[in-house]
Amino acid sequence: MQQSRRIELLAPAKNVETGIAAINHGADAVYIGAVQFGARQAAGNSIEDIKRLVEYAHLFGAKVYVTLNTIIYDEEVAAVEQLVAELYDAGVDALIVQDMGIAKMNIPPIPLHASTQMDNRSVGKAKFLAGIGFPRIVLARELSLKEIRAIHDAVPETELEVFVHGALCVSYSGQCYASQHCFDRSANRGACAQFCRLSFDMVDAEGEVIAKGKHLLSLKDMNRSGYVEQMLDAGVTSFKIEGRLKDISYVKNITAYYRKKLDEVFARRPEYVRASYGSCSPQFTPSPEKSFSRGFTDYMLHGDKEGMTSFDTPKSKGEYMGRVKFVSRNFFTFTGKEFNNGDGACFIASDGRLKGFHINRVEGNRIFPQTMPQVESGDELYRNYDCDFERQLSRPDAPRRMRIDLSFGETADGFVLHGKDESGMECSVSAAFEKQEARTSQHDNIVKQLGKWGNTPFEVGDVRVEFSNEWFVPSSLLSDMRRSLCEALVGKHIKDYGREDMRLLDNAIPFVTEELDYKGNVSNSYAGAFYKQHGVKSILPAFEKQPVSAAAVMFCKHCIKYSMGWCTQSGEKHQYKEPFYLVSGDGKRFRLSFDCKECIMRVVAEKSYKNTGPI
């Protein structure tokens, strides 16, 4: 009989409170940043907080991963080694890493996951990472189902973590240097300035303006909720939600939504089972449209590039509601879904910009804004703040609970309570008590009192009462024994949690190339030594250590020519003279280079550009 494959829903955590909320809403694992060296510099957490999150997660067999996915400088190695030792002692299950220098550092045997920042998009790269002992690879967001399946077939024993929801980087992760080039803020050092969300003019080689003030590198948000079963069958082990900078309501909503989606598949497909224990009862109906969203795309999961872009705005539009019908002095009418008093709404104004407003009150199809916006008849309306939904999300979380089956029996000098929860963990507690025959049956009261688990990690399933006689049992004794059993089980879960120790293999299998330029992101001597051990003969420093003039600063599967309808394979011819250029608001100019064979667009840094005349 084929063994069921354990499947993980992996949620982001900005802080410990968000991490606990993610677990309470169905996450099998959470990923969180420590005080340093995470790819979201603004989302750091203390060792004490991480330890608290670990203890809570481990109650349910859920895991905690810490992001250590920046490139590291030589002078930081000692700090990295100390941090990893502290995270290991805190019980963290794995580290998500980018810099291969960590393989040469003096660290404890904590499992390492290969971050998507390593640019994991080929079978060859996956074979190499599996060959040196990575138990998990976080794949590039750009891969199709076919490509994911090919990697799984090549490394079937290696876990594949794949993004399923959230904001998208337009450049291959780890291959974006625009923020460093323009603002001296490295995306590979956790300080991305979100260059891709800026507006640009697009001009041709003769200076003719093709597009003006558009967010030409901005993408919609990923939503692959309709394809989780296909992703499972392609070999995905961990479904990852993006968002370590997102607020707690976003994490609750999106986690609960994907928990429901996965559980629906598990109910039909016994070959897949969830990776942790405990049931979740969200106090709302999950709906991804009601959280931060630029619109949704499955992002090339099926190999196409349709409907990926968000050229009008990089901001959240939220849920599409309908259209403006009639505009009056202090209200307007609309047709579509129902708004609520206190909602936030937005629209694309005639100048092409996203404008927002607060709804004071709603009367039928009449909207009375707090301040009247410049809406026009026919404008599309979106709701980017659902007042009622946010109120539901703000309610206290329902605790996550594991089923526990109980048996209550007698001993020579008292009573014993035994419990076994759904994870297989079991404990017994005994209490000395002088037994007395009861005048009436005690069964119903025993069952009632033992069922009161309140705000604990457990909910009672079956209760068996096994007496040789009808003994009197005070309710106070039952309550004390129930509390003692709860404490014993919680303590045992924490004490007996089995984290797997693991080190990378010290071998010399060849890397996928013998040459590394700045895109290899080698920023310390440890990483250099690692790659030399694996046959790399030429190693250039990381862009952050040695900037490259006229370099490609972004490598994108997104193609502006395709989005304009000018794909050389399937689109129409255009009237403009190439090459095309993007011009930022501060005059910086970037040449667009199109590799149609590999289907990659490169954004190449050029000299400053102050006008729209010929080059």
Secondary structure, DSSP 8 states (H G I E B T S, - for coil): ----EEEEEEEEESSHHHHHHHHHTT-SEEEEE-SSS-S-TT----HHHHHHHHHHHHHTT-EEEEEE-S---GGGHHHHHHHHHHHHHTT--EEEE--GGGGGS---S--EEE-GGG---SHHHHHHHHHTT-SEEE--TT--HHHHHHHHHHSTTSEEEEEEEE---SEEEEEE-HHHHHHS--GGGT----GGGS-EEEE-TT--EEEEEE-TT-B-EEE-GGGHHHHHHHT--EEEE--TTS-HHHHHHHHHHHHHHHHHHHHH-TTEEESS--B---SS---GGGSS-S-EE--STTS--TT-B--S-SS---EEEEEEEEE-SS-EEEEES---TT-EEEEE-TTS-EEEEEEEEEETTEEEESS-----TT-EEEEEE-HHHHHHHTS-----BEEEEEEEEEETTEEEEEEEETTS-EEEEEEE----B-SS--HHHHHHHHT---SSSEEEEEEEEE-SS-B---HHHHHHHHHHHHHHHHHHHHHH---------------S-SEE-GGG---SHHHHHHHHHTT--EE---TTTS--TT-EEEEES--HHHHTT--TTTS---SS-SS-EEEETTSEEEEEEEETTTTEEEEEEEEE---SS--
